[in-house]
Amino acid sequence: MHLTRPLPNHARLPSFAQSPWGGYAFARQGLEGIHCVAAPILDSHGTPLAAVTIMAPVSRLPESIFPALGEKCIAAAHAIEAALQS
C-alpha cells in the first residue's frame, strides 16, 4: 500500500482520520447499496475546496478495490490542485 501525504487537521473527516492510507476516505453503503471513495481538493493553504468522488452500486465497487480507487482519486485531486495554482 502506498502511503499518501497527511491532511491538515481541519481537512480530516472521520474516515480520513481512521484510514491507515491517509489522503482519501470511503463510505461503505453511505447511501443504501452504494459505496464511495473520495479525495479532497485542497487550496494552497490546505483548505478543502471540493472533492473527487467515485460512487457505484456495491455490486460494482467491492471494498477490495477501495485502495486502488483511493489512489486514483488522490491523483485526480492533485492534478486539479496543480491546475488551480497555475
C-alpha positions as CSV (number, residue, x, y, z in Angstrom):
1,M,0.0,0.0,0.0
2,H,1.3,3.4,-1.0
3,L,1.1,6.0,1.8
4,T,-0.1,9.4,0.8
5,R,0.5,12.9,2.3
6,P,-1.3,13.5,5.6
7,L,-4.1,16.0,5.5
8,P,-4.2,19.1,7.7
9,N,-6.3,18.6,10.8
10,H,-9.1,20.9,9.7
11,A,-9.4,18.8,6.4
12,R,-9.9,15.5,8.1
13,L,-13.2,13.7,8.1
14,P,-13.7,10.7,10.5
15,S,-12.9,8.2,7.8
16,F,-9.8,10.1,6.7
17,A,-8.5,10.0,10.3
18,Q,-9.3,6.3,10.7
19,S,-7.7,5.3,7.3
20,P,-4.2,3.9,7.6
21,W,-3.6,5.1,4.0
22,G,-4.4,8.8,4.6
23,G,-5.4,11.1,1.8
24,Y,-8.7,9.5,0.9
25,A,-11.9,8.4,2.5
26,F,-14.5,5.8,1.8
27,A,-18.1,5.0,2.8
28,R,-19.5,1.6,3.0
29,Q,-23.1,1.9,1.9
30,G,-23.3,5.5,2.9
31,L,-26.4,5.5,0.8
32,E,-28.3,2.2,0.7
33,G,-26.5,-0.1,-1.7
34,I,-23.8,2.5,-2.7
35,H,-20.1,2.5,-1.9
36,C,-18.0,5.6,-2.5
37,V,-14.3,6.6,-2.4
38,A,-13.2,10.2,-2.3
39,A,-10.2,12.5,-2.0
40,P,-10.2,16.2,-1.2
41,I,-9.1,19.0,-3.5
42,L,-7.1,21.4,-1.3
43,D,-6.1,25.0,-2.0
44,S,-2.5,26.2,-1.5
45,H,-3.2,26.7,2.3
46,G,-4.5,23.1,2.7
47,T,-8.2,24.2,3.0
48,P,-10.6,21.8,1.3
49,L,-12.4,23.3,-1.7
50,A,-14.1,20.3,-3.2
51,A,-13.6,16.5,-3.7
52,V,-13.1,13.9,-6.3
53,T,-15.6,11.1,-5.7
54,I,-16.3,7.7,-7.2
55,M,-19.7,6.2,-6.3
56,A,-21.2,3.0,-7.6
57,P,-23.5,0.2,-6.5
58,V,-21.9,-2.2,-4.0
59,S,-22.0,-5.0,-6.7
60,R,-19.7,-2.9,-8.9
61,L,-17.5,-1.3,-6.3
62,P,-16.2,-4.0,-3.9
63,E,-14.2,-3.0,-0.8
64,S,-11.2,-4.8,-2.2
65,I,-10.6,-2.1,-4.7
66,F,-11.0,0.9,-2.4
67,P,-7.2,1.4,-2.1
68,A,-6.7,1.4,-5.8
69,L,-9.6,3.8,-6.4
70,G,-8.4,6.0,-3.5
71,E,-5.1,6.4,-5.3
72,K,-6.9,7.3,-8.5
73,C,-9.0,9.9,-6.6
74,I,-5.8,11.3,-5.0
75,A,-4.1,11.6,-8.3
76,A,-7.0,13.4,-9.9
77,A,-7.3,15.7,-6.9
78,H,-3.6,16.6,-7.1
79,A,-3.9,17.3,-10.9
80,I,-6.9,19.7,-10.2
81,E,-4.9,21.3,-7.3
82,A,-2.0,21.9,-9.7
83,A,-4.3,23.4,-12.3
84,L,-5.9,25.7,-9.8
85,Q,-2.5,27.0,-8.7
86,S,-1.2,27.8,-12.2
